[in-house]
């Protein structure tokens, strides 16, 4: 599959943090989830992708082109950040008029449809809207200029579970056309478990892995055991580990193999949240 977004060796140095040679690609027709703890570098990555911050190293291309090379690229990319990007005194109707003047591909009827679908008031000032309603407005704007790539930074964080589920269905509809893709940074890993095809995990500024969601959900596992069994675990099998009050919890990449190899240990499936927590709060294997 052709890459709709290709990030290679993206690097940004700060006094107390380095985004360190981040690389990943998003194939057409897929959803990439970007995960990591707060401060891991997710937002820095997205800001560097859009040249909102100066990158010290690396190349970012959309459909093989750099962002500055074509005005059409900006039409074809929808963006939703974690926060409202419009004047608070505007109303959704006025936002639509402004966006209509800004985007050649703007679809007024589609925008109206999203306002109704998201139950957004037409004439209320943005400052009177809840955080969730503001986020829905940003998503409606991003989708209504008919982008081919949607990039979101914590776009569902202010929504209640029911509306989050509705929005996720919108995203799944969006990528049914195999020319469309999504990059979605989120700390709500259950959302990504529902819709993502790939997961890129950034930890302390580095990419720990970029894998299919199915591999993480259906192959990874966690061994629960006591100290005697922990000492017998092959260190090459250990991705990360952590000891709680009563047992060791060990992340492995193949739970079925672990069950055959360590018959006296309990081996459970691992959620994306489990994987993230063991990497962040535990120690990494050799």
ABEGO torsion letter per residue (X at the ends): XBBABBBBGBBBBBAABBBBGBBBBBBBGBBBBBBEBBGAGAAAAAAAAAGABBBABEBBBBGGBBAAABAAAAAABBBBBBEBABBAABBAAAAAAAAAAABAABBAAAAAAAAAAAGBBAABBAAABBAAAAAAAAAAAAAAAGBABBBBBGAAAABBAAAAAAAAAAAAAAAABAABBBBBBBABAAAAAAABABBBBBBGGBBABBBBAAAAAAABBBBBBBAAAAAABBAAABABBBBBAABBBBBBABAAAAAAABAABBBBBBBAAAAAAAAAABBBBX
